[in-house]
Amino acid sequence: MRQPFVRELVLMSLLLFAANVFAKQSGTSELEKLFTEASSVLCQDVEKTDSLAARLLDLAEQAKEISYQARAYKLMGDNASCQQQFQKAIHGHGRAVQLFEQAGDDEFTIRSLVNLSNSYLKLSKTDSALAALIQAEMINRRLKSDFMAAQIYLVKASYYSDFSKNDSVVFYSLKALELAEKIPDESTINRAVITLGAAYYQNEDYQLAIRYFRKSREQLLSQANQANLSIVNYNMANSYTALNMFDSASYYYQQALESPGVEGNKFLQAYFYEGLAEMQGRMGLFKESVANHLKAIELCIEVGEKRNLSAAYVNLSEVYLKTGQTAEAIRYARLGADVSQEIEFIEKESDAWWMLSNAYRASGRYKEGLEALHKFYKLDSTMLNQTKALQISDLNIKYETEKKENEIDRLAQMGEIQALQLSQQRYLIIGGAIVLLLVIAILVLYYRQRADRQAQALTQLEQKALRSQLNPHFIFNALGAIQNYMLQNKPQDAASFMSRFARLMRQILENSREDFITLDEEVATLENYLELQLLRFNNSFEYELTVDEAIDAEEVSIPPMFAQPLIENALEHGLKGKIDGAKVKITFRQEGEYVLLTVEDNGKGIASEVKAKEGHKSLAGVITNERIELFNAGLKSKIRLIVEDLTGVGSSGTRVQLMLPYREG
């Protein structure tokens, strides 16, 4: 099962930071005393904090003190965050931003925007979170505070962790760490180290993650403020669990539960018990795992934490399935699907339907299992599309922001030049500038339109290529094979076929988004495709797939989606009708600046195929040629396609060779 808490690690770390903001000691007025007192008990005594904040707001409104009205709303927002009431937190922080801006307090405006963005992230409102961060960055350009820039970078890291873009998480965490060490600020340094560890955890580099978590733990143990210690202990436990080092994992789960501030924090306890339960399930301690899952569920319901609740339901379903209690497995998987759908947690809803499919199959309810499987595929595809759309939206926002800034700088420079030369060359400069701008505008418009046409053509062609790989006839036959296995009461064969089919669909969808993929990934996709075709054609052909030993398949990358259409042609056309000894051979080897792909079959050859298919063009072949032309327009090393008819030289069949450019590293 997927780990449910990785995303929360970064966000909770930032939440604990918000709970430890110190009040400014700028005076002895009653308003300042109230603010200081409320800040000192923030997140420790929520009722007292709310009471003091309400009193502060009332007195500040009577005195018409906008700054203290803003501080009262900020306290309310921070206190709501500590209680996991993020909609209420958004209201408090949003009102605080408005009032701090009105009062001209840039620092506290940025603090409130950072916390506002964090609350939006907790509710998966990523567009609103990014908008708040951009506003904070704009204000900090005026304030020029390294401390506030570091806080913004940390929330940016949290934002990108939502999309599992760990390269961006590492980038912004390192920028925050660099600024924090320059100030220096121990709290920010520690949170940046925690965030880096979480990013490496998501990358499944658990040893490196442990190294960062251990560094953070050592820092915290030497400090008086150990607010993040429980999170670091939990991170350590998760990492050791992933490495199957269960003794170390058990120790750090216990340390997490016994860390300062956890005893009265049911939200943290719920996550920690859930992590402990997952580890025990992996160890085969099913009785203990069920008990801790139920404890986590009870705590989640009590504090209203539905994200962890959905994960706990699905994980408990898996434990019951392992122990043969299919009725309970179905019950909790359904609960997980319902809660995930309610909070729009698509990833966990997808897991829930996968568990339901397995549980129904185990109980002999194959029709319901197939329906659950269809819902899983639909959600899995939705996740891929959403991630791509969010990435495009993020790039558009960055592009527009940078374009406006460059335009301002450009106009300012032009203004200075014109001011210096105005007395002598006023008309000449204005006329020349107008002509120059017109020429530039025409050139920019021309190249932009050409680029747009090329981009549109590439998009359409990639969609065609994807459709050619997701051949409806192949998909229909594959699903039919699954249904036949079920009807023939062969659940193991059906499960094996479903697993391969699901993996192939995921591989094709993921590869279609990349310009280059590693040769290792391409080979894995082709092997999965060929194994499914073997099942489809009842093992009526043999295949051989080899990679030259001189090529490091993990380091060499090639353009995706070129090999599969050629193999499809060999199977569907070249070998069609061949009864005995049908074979297709696929090889990759390095040839100078290229990786040479060879697809060879022992079928009837090109001449026979052309004669049989006169008047008909292969869709896969047409799309491949179009993609080659479009790729070659932007490549130094051109893709080349060579087709040979082997008939008449003592053998039969067709050999297709494709010279593909490659990248290393």
JOTAGI-V907468 format. One record per residue. N is the residue number from 1. RES is the residue in one letter. D_CENTER is the distance of its C-alpha to the mean C-alpha in Angstrom with 2 decimals. Layout:
n,res,d_center
N,RES,D_CENTER
N,RES,D_CENTER
This chain:
n,res,d_center
1,M,16.61
2,R,13.14
3,Q,13.55
4,P,13.38
5,F,14.01
6,V,11.57
7,R,9.99
8,E,13.68
9,L,15.05
10,V,14.16
11,L,15.20
12,M,18.29
13,S,19.37
14,L,19.49
15,L,21.32
16,L,23.89
17,F,24.42
18,A,25.29
19,A,27.76
20,N,29.59
21,V,30.39
22,F,34.10
23,A,36.56
24,K,38.57
25,Q,42.20
26,S,43.80
27,G,46.79
28,T,48.72
29,S,48.63
30,E,47.98
31,L,44.71
32,E,43.50
33,K,44.67
34,L,42.81
35,F,39.55
36,T,40.02
37,E,40.91
38,A,37.95
39,S,35.54
40,S,37.13
41,V,36.40
42,L,32.97
43,C,30.75
44,Q,33.70
45,D,36.07
46,V,34.13
47,E,37.34
48,K,39.27
49,T,36.52
50,D,36.37
51,S,40.19
52,L,40.54
53,A,37.93
54,A,39.78
55,R,43.06
56,L,41.77
57,L,40.58
58,D,43.98
59,L,46.00
60,A,43.88
61,E,44.35
62,Q,48.09
63,A,48.29
64,K,46.09
65,E,43.95
66,I,40.68
67,S,39.03
68,Y,39.67
69,Q,38.65
70,A,35.23
71,R,35.15
72,A,36.06
73,Y,33.14
74,K,30.78
75,L,32.21
76,M,31.70
77,G,28.03
78,D,27.45
79,N,29.49
80,A,27.62
81,S,24.27
82,C,25.99
83,Q,26.94
84,Q,23.44
85,Q,25.04
86,F,22.36
87,Q,23.99
88,K,27.18
89,A,25.48
90,I,24.21
91,H,27.84
92,G,29.26
93,H,27.01
94,G,27.34
95,R,31.12
96,A,31.21
97,V,29.50
98,Q,32.17
99,L,35.04
100,F,33.97
101,E,33.73
102,Q,37.16
103,A,38.54
104,G,37.19
105,D,35.35
106,D,32.44
107,E,31.31
108,F,31.07
109,T,29.53
110,I,26.60
111,R,26.46
112,S,26.33
113,L,23.66
114,V,21.42
115,N,22.07
116,L,21.71
117,S,18.20
118,N,17.36
119,S,18.97
120,Y,17.12
121,L,13.75
122,K,15.37
123,L,16.18
124,S,12.75
125,K,14.77
126,T,12.35
127,D,14.88
128,S,17.67
129,A,15.96
130,L,15.45
131,A,19.04
132,A,20.45
133,L,19.00
134,I,20.49
135,Q,23.74
136,A,23.83
137,E,23.45
138,M,26.27
139,I,28.54
140,N,27.92
141,R,29.12
142,R,32.39
143,L,32.32
144,K,31.12
145,S,30.10
146,D,28.25
147,F,27.63
148,M,26.00
149,A,23.94
150,A,22.59
151,Q,21.68
152,I,19.85
153,Y,17.87
154,L,16.88
155,V,15.60
156,K,13.70
157,A,12.04
158,S,11.34
159,Y,10.01
160,Y,7.41
161,S,6.60
162,D,5.85
163,F,2.70
164,S,2.81
165,K,5.14
166,N,7.89
167,D,10.56
168,S,10.60
169,V,10.61
170,V,13.49
171,F,15.15
172,Y,15.57
173,S,16.48
174,L,19.10
175,K,20.44
176,A,20.89
177,L,22.55
178,E,24.82
179,L,26.05
180,A,26.49
181,E,28.62
182,K,30.58
183,I,31.56
184,P,31.49
185,D,29.73
186,E,29.20
187,S,26.97
188,T,24.43
189,I,24.72
190,N,24.00
191,R,20.92
192,A,19.51
193,V,20.30
194,I,18.63
195,T,15.35
196,L,15.69
197,G,16.45
198,A,13.40
199,A,11.20
200,Y,13.49
201,Y,13.37
202,Q,9.69
203,N,10.87
204,E,13.71
205,D,16.24
206,Y,18.05
207,Q,21.30
208,L,19.98
209,A,18.08
210,I,21.48
211,R,23.25
212,Y,21.42
213,F,21.78
214,R,25.43
215,K,26.04
216,S,24.77
217,R,26.92
218,E,29.96
219,Q,29.61
220,L,29.44
221,L,32.37
222,S,34.49
223,Q,33.84
224,A,35.41
225,N,32.22
226,Q,30.06
227,A,27.78
228,N,24.60
229,L,26.38
230,S,25.35
231,I,21.60
232,V,22.27
233,N,24.42
234,Y,21.81
235,N,19.23
236,M,22.05
237,A,22.79
238,N,19.28
239,S,19.28
240,Y,22.81
241,T,22.04
242,A,19.41
243,L,22.27
244,N,24.75
245,M,26.84
246,F,27.78
247,D,30.72
248,S,28.74
249,A,25.97
250,S,28.72
251,Y,30.28
252,Y,27.23
253,Y,26.46
254,Q,30.08
255,Q,29.79
256,A,26.85
257,L,29.00
258,E,31.97
259,S,30.33
260,P,31.89
261,G,30.86
262,V,29.39
263,E,32.66
264,G,32.65
265,N,28.91
266,K,28.17
267,F,24.54
268,L,23.93
269,Q,26.32
270,A,24.43
271,Y,21.24
272,F,23.43
273,Y,25.53
274,E,22.57
275,G,21.32
276,L,24.93
277,A,25.31
278,E,22.40
279,M,24.02
280,Q,27.41
281,G,26.21
282,R,25.14
283,M,28.56
284,G,30.39
285,L,31.70
286,F,31.10
287,K,33.67
288,E,32.24
289,S,28.67
290,V,29.79
291,A,31.68
292,N,28.79
293,H,26.36
294,L,29.09
295,K,29.60
296,A,25.95
297,I,26.17
298,E,29.40
299,L,28.01
300,C,24.93
301,I,27.38
302,E,29.72
303,V,27.32
304,G,25.42
305,E,21.95
306,K,20.52
307,R,16.90
308,N,18.30
309,L,21.12
310,S,19.10
311,A,17.63
312,A,21.22
313,Y,22.69
314,V,20.53
315,N,21.06
316,L,24.74
317,S,24.98
318,E,23.96
319,V,26.71
320,Y,29.27
321,L,28.46
322,K,29.04
323,T,32.35
324,G,33.46
325,Q,33.43
326,T,31.90
327,A,33.14
328,E,31.35
329,A,28.18
330,I,28.30
331,R,29.16
332,Y,26.26
333,A,23.67
334,R,25.08
335,L,24.88
336,G,21.21
337,A,20.61
338,D,22.80
339,V,21.25
340,S,17.63
341,Q,18.96
342,E,20.90
343,I,18.06
344,E,15.66
345,F,13.30
346,I,12.38
347,E,10.50
348,K,13.66
349,E,15.97
350,S,14.91
351,D,15.81
352,A,18.98
353,W,20.16
354,W,19.68
355,M,21.84
356,L,24.28
357,S,24.68
358,N,25.58
359,A,27.81
360,Y,29.67
361,R,30.26
362,A,31.60
363,S,33.95
364,G,35.20
365,R,33.76
366,Y,32.45
367,K,32.40
368,E,30.21
369,G,27.98
370,L,27.56
371,E,26.81
372,A,24.08
373,L,22.62
374,H,22.65
375,K,20.72
376,F,18.07
377,Y,17.81
378,K,17.75
379,L,14.87
380,D,12.84
381,S,13.66
382,T,12.94
383,M,9.26
384,L,9.07
385,N,11.36
386,Q,9.84
387,T,6.58
388,K,9.36
389,A,11.66
390,L,9.81
391,Q,9.41
392,I,13.07
393,S,14.12
394,D,12.97
395,L,14.87
396,N,17.79
397,I,18.18
398,K,18.23
399,Y,20.64
400,E,22.93
401,T,23.17
402,E,24.06
403,K,26.47
404,K,28.33
405,E,28.73
406,N,30.04
407,E,32.37
408,I,33.81
409,D,34.42
410,R,35.99
411,L,38.30
412,A,39.36
413,Q,40.34
414,M,42.25
415,G,44.05
416,E,45.24
417,I,46.56
418,Q,48.40
419,A,49.92
420,L,51.34
421,Q,52.98
422,L,53.90
423,S,57.59
424,Q,58.40
425,Q,55.93
426,R,54.66
427,Y,55.26
428,L,54.39
429,I,51.02
430,I,50.16
431,G,51.28
432,G,49.51
433,A,46.29
434,I,46.44
435,V,47.08
436,L,44.33
437,L,41.80
438,L,42.93
439,V,42.58
440,I,39.12
441,A,38.08
442,I,39.46
443,L,37.78
444,V,34.38
445,L,34.76
446,Y,35.82
447,Y,33.03
448,R,30.39
449,Q,31.82
450,R,31.92
451,A,28.32
452,D,27.33
453,R,29.44
454,Q,27.93
455,A,24.35
456,Q,25.44
457,A,27.23
458,L,24.31
459,T,22.02
460,Q,24.83
461,L,25.51
462,E,21.97
463,Q,22.08
464,K,25.46
465,A,24.31
466,L,21.52
467,R,24.20
468,S,26.59
469,Q,24.33
470,L,23.59
471,N,27.38
472,P,28.46
473,H,31.46
474,F,29.48
475,I,27.06
476,F,30.19
477,N,31.96
478,A,29.07
479,L,28.86
480,G,32.65
481,A,32.71
482,I,30.53
483,Q,32.95
484,N,35.94
485,Y,34.82
486,M,34.52
487,L,37.88
488,Q,39.42
489,N,38.16
490,K,36.06
491,P,32.97
492,Q,31.99
493,D,32.17
494,A,30.21
495,A,27.44
496,S,27.38
497,F,27.34
498,M,24.58
499,S,22.36
500,R,23.07
501,F,22.69
502,A,19.27
503,R,18.10
504,L,19.73
505,M,18.15
506,R,14.59
507,Q,15.79
508,I,17.43
509,L,14.65
510,E,12.19
511,N,15.21
512,S,16.33
513,R,13.59
514,E,14.86
515,D,18.31
516,F,18.86
517,I,17.70
518,T,19.50
519,L,22.72
520,D,21.72
521,E,18.84
522,E,21.35
523,V,24.00
524,A,21.92
525,T,21.19
526,L,24.89
527,E,26.19
528,N,24.33
529,Y,25.68
530,L,29.17
531,E,29.31
532,L,28.60
533,Q,31.25
534,L,33.65
535,L,33.32
536,R,33.74
537,F,36.86
538,N,38.33
539,N,38.17
540,S,40.56
541,F,39.28
542,E,38.20
543,Y,35.57
544,E,35.18
545,L,31.96
546,T,32.49
547,V,31.00
548,D,33.55
549,E,33.65
550,A,33.81
551,I,30.18
552,D,27.35
553,A,24.85
554,E,21.95
555,E,22.79
556,V,23.97
557,S,21.70
558,I,23.16
559,P,22.40
560,P,20.95
561,M,22.68
562,F,26.24
563,A,27.50
564,Q,26.84
565,P,29.07
566,L,31.84
567,I,31.71
568,E,31.75
569,N,34.87
570,A,36.50
571,L,35.99
572,E,36.72
573,H,39.56
574,G,40.80
575,L,41.20
576,K,42.01
577,G,45.38
578,K,45.70
579,I,46.88
580,D,47.18
581,G,45.48
582,A,42.57
583,K,40.18
584,V,37.32
585,K,36.53
586,I,33.37
587,T,33.38
588,F,31.37
589,R,33.37
590,Q,33.44
591,E,36.04
592,G,36.24
593,E,33.48
594,Y,32.11
595,V,30.70
596,L,33.22
597,L,31.99
598,T,34.96
599,V,35.07
600,E,38.58
601,D,40.14
602,N,43.73
603,G,44.11
604,K,46.61
605,G,45.68
606,I,44.94
607,A,48.45
608,S,48.59
609,E,45.11
610,V,45.94
611,K,49.22
612,A,47.65
613,K,44.93
614,E,47.16
615,G,45.93
616,H,42.40
617,K,39.48
618,S,36.44
619,L,33.33
620,A,31.21
621,G,33.83
622,V,33.98
623,I,30.22
624,T,30.18
625,N,33.06
626,E,31.50
627,R,28.24
628,I,30.43
629,E,32.35
630,L,29.34
631,F,27.66
632,N,31.08
633,A,31.43
634,G,28.80
635,L,29.42
636,K,32.16
637,S,32.44
638,K,33.01
639,I,31.93
640,R,35.15
641,L,35.96
642,I,39.16
643,V,40.56
644,E,43.64
645,D,45.91
646,L,47.15
647,T,49.95
648,G,53.43
649,V,52.90
650,G,53.59
651,S,50.35
652,S,48.22
653,G,44.68
654,T,42.24
655,R,40.36
656,V,37.46
657,Q,36.25
658,L,33.31
659,M,33.15
660,L,29.50
661,P,28.59
662,Y,26.26
663,R,24.37
664,E,24.49
665,G,22.11
